[in-house]
Amino acid sequence: MERVPEGVDPTKPNTARVYNYLLGGKDNYAVDQAVAHRMLLAAPDSRTMAWFSRKFLAQAVTTAAVAGVRQFIDLGAGIPTTPSVHEVAKEVDPAARVVSVDYDPVVFAHANAMLAGVPGVTPMLADVRRPEELLERLEHEELIDFTQPVAILCVGVLHFVMDHEHPAEIVAHFREAMAPGSYLAFTHGCDNTHRDFVDMANSDTAGSPAQFILRPRDEVASYFKGFEMLEPGLVTVQQWLGDDLPATRLVILGGVCRKP
Ligand SMILES: C[S@@+](CC[C@H](N)C(=O)[O-])C[C@H]1O[C@@H](n2cnc3c(N)ncnc32)[C@H](O)[C@@H]1O
């Protein structure tokens, strides 16, 4: 599989560390900060967007947990950040279990160090673009009981999956494995993002694991056929959160859906 992050290299920018910097974390290097600064130049509200996105993730977890879901798969989990998926889920039920999946060894190392000893939380090094392999491991290692509802969080990840890597089919694999009553929450960068941001991101990340693709809303919506989309539907993350939050140059769509 192409475009996979390799080991810990402080000389190359890394998506998880850039995101960690935007969120105010300390697990990043100068090279990551430089990329984040260029993002902030093109879209000064990127940092705000990162926070809105985390808030969306937390509310989606609460929605599923309140509906009775007790097992969570966090796809492209990133470097652990508070509030994390397990912290939010365990507020509803301390017995909630979370598998925290990322394909980046940097994230895996941080997750192992930071989450060691947290009951019910398992970091896993795996690639979302290989859903069959990932589902097989989750089942075989008895981390997820697919006969029971599960919540899959796919926040800030699908726009790193290129067209030739078949994002719709990836989502379909997960949908087929999920029991009725399961939830899937996702965000995706939208193609009406400000042109300056798109140009900067394209020139900075082309061909690297950090390369991403901003897609039209209708195309993103088409990935979630077979699910019921909860209100308010597939809208910007700010509209989903409500409360008159400001629009951002970097436009991220979010939705929470349920398998009937
Ligand atoms: C922008 S961060 C989002 C982190 C977290 N989900 C959040 O919303 O705060 C994207 C994460 O997805 C991970 N990622 C990207 N492509 C992936 C893939 N194919 N398989 C697994 N993880 C992936 C990156 O390593 C990074 O940690």
The ligand as a Tripos MOL2 file, in Angstrom:
@<TRIPOS>MOLECULE
LIG
   27    29     1     0     0
SMALL
NO_CHARGES

@<TRIPOS>ATOM
      1 C1         -6.4940   14.9130   11.1270 C.3       1 LIG1
      2 S1         -6.0560   13.5450   12.1210 S.3       1 LIG1
      3 C2         -7.6110   13.2270   12.9180 C.3       1 LIG1
      4 C3         -7.4480   12.6420   14.3070 C.3       1 LIG1
      5 C4         -8.7630   12.3530   15.0420 C.3       1 LIG1
      6 N1         -9.6070   11.4170   14.3230 N.3       1 LIG1
      7 C5         -9.5290   13.6200   15.2870 C.2       1 LIG1
      8 O1        -10.5190   13.8290   14.5960 O.co2     1 LIG1
      9 O2         -9.1600   14.4020   16.1280 O.co2     1 LIG1
     10 C6         -6.0150   12.2140   10.9280 C.3       1 LIG1
     11 C7         -5.4450   10.9040   11.4550 C.3       1 LIG1
     12 O3         -5.7900    9.8620   10.5240 O.3       1 LIG1
     13 C8         -4.6850    8.9980   10.3970 C.3       1 LIG1
     14 N2         -4.8170    8.3090    9.1060 N.ar      1 LIG1
     15 C9         -4.7840    8.8470    7.8630 C.ar      1 LIG1
     16 N3         -4.9220    7.8920    6.9300 N.ar      1 LIG1
     17 C10        -5.0630    6.7150    7.6000 C.ar      1 LIG1
     18 C11        -5.2410    5.3510    7.1850 C.ar      1 LIG1
     19 N4         -5.2670    5.0190    5.8950 N.pl3     1 LIG1
     20 N5         -5.3550    4.3940    8.1310 N.ar      1 LIG1
     21 C12        -5.3010    4.7190    9.4640 C.ar      1 LIG1
     22 N6         -5.1180    5.9820    9.9080 N.ar      1 LIG1
     23 C13        -5.0060    6.9750    8.9920 C.ar      1 LIG1
     24 C14        -3.4660    9.9130   10.4910 C.3       1 LIG1
     25 O4         -2.3000    9.1940   10.8510 O.3       1 LIG1
     26 C15        -3.9160   10.8920   11.5740 C.3       1 LIG1
     27 O5         -3.5480   10.4630   12.8480 O.3       1 LIG1
@<TRIPOS>BOND
     1     1     2 1
     2     2     3 1
     3     2    10 1
     4     3     4 1
     5     4     5 1
     6     5     6 1
     7     5     7 1
     8     7     8 2
     9     7     9 1
    10    10    11 1
    11    11    12 1
    12    11    26 1
    13    12    13 1
    14    13    14 1
    15    13    24 1
    16    14    15 ar
    17    14    23 ar
    18    15    16 ar
    19    16    17 ar
    20    17    18 ar
    21    17    23 ar
    22    18    19 1
    23    18    20 ar
    24    20    21 ar
    25    21    22 ar
    26    22    23 ar
    27    24    25 1
    28    24    26 1
    29    26    27 1
@<TRIPOS>SUBSTRUCTURE
     1 LIG1         1 GROUP 0 **** ****
